Amino acid sequence: MKRKILILIILVLIIFLSIEFIPGFFSNDKSKQIEKPSDQNIKTKEIPATTTPTLKSENNAKDATSSPTPNSIPQLQNNIKDTTDQYLIKSASLLGLDTAIESPHFIIYYHKTDEDKVKELLTISEKDYLALVKLFPKTPRTEILITYDTNEYINVFNAAPPWSIESYKNSNSGGGVFCPNCINSLGNNTEYIYMLRPTNKSFAHELAHRYFWASYPNLHQNDNLIWLNEGQAVYAQTEVAPGPGGLSSNLEKINNFYLPVNFLELNQLQQQGNNSSLERFYDLAGLMAYYIDAKTNGGLYSFIADLNNTKDLDKTCQNNLGFSSDQLFSKWKNAIIATSASNSIDFLKNYKIFIKK
């Protein structure tokens, strides 16, 4: 009897031990088998070194806009930040400017004391490039000279600034210029010049001129098309790369003054030499660019590309708009007159709605 009880107890213990330990043994083996593929997956998702932007690559700025995988986002963001600090800074000697900084699409010559401002400007300019490159077939590398003083501008560029002296009375105002005619004094590689002031943190307007000249060589020497050259730059600065040089904050007052009757009178506003006329010219030229953009299949720069081919404004208007250049001016002027608002933002909004009808 005792022997039977002992055997029974041993059987119960064996059953208990089997239930308690054997499943755990097999479950541990399975967990190890799961961990191995996990390690392999991590290895296959490592980001290749080639995703790091390089300063010398012409496509570097474009690469930064590609859609990264979720795992690459932190590293990509760090690379962008690091690249900002890795712009090549070197000593220079160019008409009194002692320092140069180089990025994928720009070389800026400046005074060493302005380094912090210039680095900020260069970062913004690379972002502007990404916006403007969508508009123009040619966006060449650009050299820029920066100065803060009227007299220094005259010494550096061997010419008086091309804008009114009134713009220098306010230390917070700024003026920029694309100056291909200055190449005789600056050397053959410099076609773009900018006068920087503390509140001017972008020069996309001048870049639009630079790229316009490079992309459409049949248009840039035509004095009759000054309104188009400036208008497209105002359009680009307002609509594509917002910043100084776009439409003014006085659009709501545009109907309070005399409106030109043709393109010749529109161009003459620029030549009057005072700030109010210049502002009015830029606003009107910019609004003309908006009108052409709304009425042309393919937009403003499709119209410009066709004009570069035909070299004839009337023919281009007929091709793209279905009416003459005189009719273009008349229809555009009626659109200006028909638009009103209490502020500049609402004026542009109402104007854009009206011209899309």
C-alpha positions in Angstrom: 0.0 0.0 0.0 2.7 2.4 1.0 4.5 1.6 -2.2 1.5 2.4 -4.3 1.1 5.8 -2.5 4.8 6.6 -3.1 4.5 5.8 -6.8 1.4 8.0 -7.1 3.2 10.9 -5.4 6.1 10.5 -7.8 3.7 10.5 -10.8 2.0 13.7 -9.5 5.4 15.4 -9.2 6.4 14.4 -12.7 3.2 15.8 -14.1 3.6 19.0 -12.2 7.2 19.5 -13.3 6.2 18.9 -16.9 3.5 21.5 -16.8 5.7 24.1 -15.1 9.0 23.9 -17.0 8.7 22.2 -20.3 6.5 24.9 -22.1 8.8 27.6 -20.8 11.7 25.8 -22.3 10.1 25.7 -25.7 8.8 29.3 -25.4 12.3 30.6 -24.7 13.6 28.9 -27.8 11.0 30.6 -29.9 11.8 34.1 -28.5 15.4 33.6 -29.5 14.4 32.7 -33.0 12.3 35.9 -33.3 15.2 38.1 -32.1 17.5 37.1 -34.9 15.5 38.4 -37.8 15.0 41.6 -35.8 18.7 42.2 -35.7 19.0 41.6 -39.4 16.2 44.1 -40.1 18.0 46.8 -38.2 21.1 46.2 -40.3 19.4 46.4 -43.6 17.8 49.8 -42.7 21.1 51.6 -42.1 21.3 54.8 -44.1 24.0 54.7 -46.8 26.7 57.4 -46.5 25.8 58.8 -49.9 22.7 60.4 -48.5 24.8 63.0 -46.7 24.7 66.3 -48.8 28.0 67.4 -50.2 28.8 71.1 -50.8 30.4 70.6 -54.2 27.4 68.8 -55.8 25.3 70.9 -58.1 22.3 68.9 -57.2 22.9 69.1 -53.4 20.1 71.6 -52.7 17.6 69.5 -54.7 18.6 66.3 -52.9 17.6 67.9 -49.6 14.0 68.1 -50.8 13.6 64.4 -51.6 11.2 62.4 -49.4 13.3 60.5 -46.9 12.2 57.2 -45.3 11.1 57.5 -41.7 14.4 56.1 -40.4 16.4 58.6 -42.4 14.6 61.8 -41.2 16.7 62.5 -38.0 20.0 62.0 -39.9 18.9 64.1 -42.8 17.8 67.0 -40.6 21.1 66.9 -38.8 23.0 67.0 -42.1 21.1 70.1 -43.2 22.0 71.8 -40.0 25.6 70.7 -40.2 25.9 71.8 -43.8 24.9 75.3 -42.8 27.9 75.4 -40.6 30.1 73.9 -43.2 29.8 76.6 -45.9 33.3 77.3 -47.1 34.6 80.6 -45.7 37.8 81.9 -47.0 39.9 85.1 -47.3 39.2 87.2 -50.4 40.5 90.4 -52.0 37.8 91.9 -54.3 37.6 95.6 -54.5 37.8 96.0 -50.7 35.8 93.0 -49.6 38.0 90.7 -47.6 36.0 87.5 -47.1 34.0 85.1 -49.2 31.6 82.3 -48.3 30.6 79.6 -50.7 27.5 77.3 -50.9 26.3 75.0 -53.7 24.7 77.8 -55.7 26.3 81.1 -54.5 29.6 82.8 -53.7 29.2 85.9 -51.5 32.0 88.5 -51.0 31.6 90.6 -47.9 33.4 92.2 -44.9 34.4 89.7 -42.2 32.4 91.7 -39.6 29.2 90.8 -41.5 29.8 87.0 -41.3 26.8 86.1 -39.1 24.4 88.1 -41.3 25.8 86.7 -44.5 25.5 83.1 -43.3 21.9 83.7 -42.5 21.4 85.3 -45.9 23.1 82.4 -47.6 20.9 79.8 -45.9 17.7 81.7 -47.0 19.1 82.1 -50.5 19.6 78.4 -50.9 15.9 78.0 -49.9 15.0 80.7 -52.5 16.9 78.8 -55.1 14.8 75.7 -54.5 11.7 77.7 -55.2 13.0 79.7 -58.2 14.6 76.7 -60.0 11.1 75.5 -60.7 10.4 78.6 -62.8 13.6 79.0 -65.0 15.3 76.5 -67.4 18.7 78.0 -66.5 19.8 78.9 -62.9 23.6 79.5 -63.1 25.8 79.8 -60.0 25.8 83.3 -58.8 28.5 85.6 -57.3 27.3 88.3 -54.9 28.9 91.4 -53.4 27.6 92.9 -50.2 28.1 96.4 -48.8 26.3 98.6 -46.4 27.4 102.1 -47.3 26.6 104.3 -50.3 30.1 105.6 -50.7 31.5 102.1 -50.5 29.1 101.0 -53.2 30.5 103.7 -55.4 34.0 102.7 -54.6 33.4 99.0 -55.1 31.2 99.2 -58.2 32.7 102.3 -59.7 29.2 103.7 -60.3 26.4 105.4 -58.4 23.7 103.1 -57.0 21.0 102.5 -59.6 18.1 103.5 -57.3 17.0 106.8 -55.8 19.2 108.4 -53.1 16.0 108.6 -51.0 16.3 104.9 -50.3 19.4 105.7 -48.1 17.6 108.1 -45.8 16.1 105.1 -43.9 18.7 102.9 -42.4 16.2 100.0 -42.4 15.5 100.2 -46.1 17.5 98.1 -48.6 18.3 98.1 -52.2 19.4 95.3 -54.5 20.6 95.3 -58.1 21.4 92.7 -60.8 24.2 94.4 -62.7 25.5 92.6 -65.8 26.9 95.9 -67.0 29.3 96.0 -64.1 31.4 93.1 -65.4 34.0 95.4 -66.8 35.1 96.5 -63.3 34.4 93.3 -61.5 35.6 90.6 -63.8 33.9 88.3 -66.3 32.4 85.9 -63.7 30.4 88.4 -61.7 27.0 89.4 -63.1 25.0 89.7 -59.9 25.4 92.4 -57.2 23.4 93.2 -54.1 23.3 96.0 -51.7 22.3 94.6 -48.3 20.6 96.4 -45.4 19.8 94.9 -42.0 16.1 94.1 -42.7 16.7 92.7 -46.2 17.1 89.0 -45.7 16.4 87.8 -49.2 17.3 88.7 -52.7 15.1 86.4 -54.7 13.9 89.4 -56.7 17.5 89.9 -58.0 17.9 86.2 -58.5 14.8 86.2 -60.7 16.5 88.8 -62.9 19.7 86.8 -63.0 17.9 83.6 -64.1 15.6 85.6 -66.5 18.7 86.9 -68.4 20.3 83.5 -68.4 17.2 81.7 -69.6 15.8 84.2 -72.1 18.7 85.9 -73.9 16.5 87.4 -76.6 14.5 89.5 -74.0 17.0 91.0 -71.6 18.3 93.7 -73.9 14.9 94.9 -75.0 14.2 98.3 -73.3 10.5 98.0 -74.3 10.2 94.9 -72.0 11.5 96.5 -68.8 7.9 96.0 -67.4 8.1 92.3 -68.1 11.6 91.8 -66.6 10.7 93.6 -63.4 7.1 92.3 -63.3 8.2 88.6 -63.4 10.8 89.4 -60.6 8.0 90.9 -58.5 5.8 88.0 -59.2 8.5 85.5 -58.3 9.3 87.3 -55.1 5.7 87.6 -54.0 4.2 84.3 -55.2 7.2 81.8 -55.1 9.9 83.0 -52.8 8.2 85.6 -50.5 10.4 88.4 -49.2 11.6 92.0 -49.9 11.1 93.0 -53.5 7.6 91.7 -54.0 4.4 93.7 -54.2 4.2 96.6 -51.8 1.9 97.1 -48.8 0.1 99.9 -50.7 -1.8 98.0 -53.3 -5.2 99.2 -52.0 -4.2 102.8 -53.1 -3.2 101.8 -56.6 -6.4 103.3 -58.1 -6.0 106.6 -56.3 -3.5 107.8 -58.9 -3.2 108.1 -62.7 -2.9 104.8 -64.5 -0.7 104.6 -67.6 -2.4 104.1 -70.9 0.2 101.8 -72.6 3.4 99.9 -71.9 5.5 102.9 -72.8 4.0 105.0 -70.0 4.3 102.0 -67.7 8.0 101.8 -68.3 8.4 105.6 -67.9 7.2 105.3 -64.3 10.5 103.6 -63.5 12.5 106.4 -65.0 11.0 109.3 -62.9 13.6 108.7 -60.1 11.5 109.0 -57.0 10.4 106.2 -54.6 6.7 106.7 -55.0 6.9 106.3 -58.8 9.3 103.3 -58.5 7.0 101.5 -56.0 4.0 102.2 -58.3 5.9 100.9 -61.3 6.9 97.7 -59.5 3.3 97.1 -58.3 1.8 97.7 -61.7 4.4 95.5 -63.5 3.9 92.8 -60.9 0.1 92.9 -61.3 0.6 92.7 -65.1 2.7 89.5 -64.6 -0.1 88.0 -62.4 -2.6 88.8 -65.2 -0.6 87.1 -67.9 0.0 84.2 -65.6 -3.8 83.7 -65.1 -4.6 84.1 -68.8 -1.9 81.9 -70.3 -2.1 78.1 -70.5 1.1 77.1 -68.8 1.4 80.3 -66.9 3.6 83.4 -67.0 6.9 81.7 -67.8 5.3 79.8 -70.7 4.3 83.2 -72.1 7.9 84.4 -71.6 9.5 81.4 -73.2 7.2 81.9 -76.3 8.1 85.6 -76.4 11.8 84.6 -76.3 11.2 82.6 -79.4 9.0 85.0 -81.4 10.7 88.2 -80.2 7.3 89.8 -81.0 4.9 90.8 -78.2 1.8 91.1 -80.4 2.4 87.6 -81.9 3.0 86.1 -78.4 -0.2 87.7 -77.1 -2.1 86.3 -80.0 -0.5 82.9 -79.6 -1.2 82.7 -75.8 -4.1 85.1 -75.1 -6.0 85.3 -78.3 -5.7 89.1 -78.6 -3.1 91.9 -79.2 -0.7 93.6 -76.8 -2.8 96.7 -76.8 -5.9 94.7 -75.9 -3.8 93.0 -73.2 -3.0 96.4 -71.6 -6.6 97.5 -71.9 -8.0 94.4 -70.3 -5.4 94.4 -67.5 -6.1 98.1 -66.8 -9.8 97.3 -66.5 -9.0 94.5 -64.0 -7.0 97.0 -61.9 -9.9 99.5 -61.9 -12.4 96.8 -61.0 -10.5 95.6 -58.0 -10.7 97.3 -54.6 -10.0 96.4 -51.0 -9.1 98.1 -47.7 -5.6 96.5 -47.5 -2.9 95.1 -49.8 -3.5 91.4 -48.9 -7.2 91.6 -49.7 -6.5 93.6 -52.9 -4.3 90.9 -54.3 -6.7 88.2 -53.2 -9.7 90.0 -54.9 -7.5 90.8 -58.0 -6.5 87.1 -58.4 -10.1 86.0 -58.2 -11.2 88.6 -60.8 -8.6 87.8 -63.4 -9.3 84.1 -63.2 -12.8 84.6 -64.3 
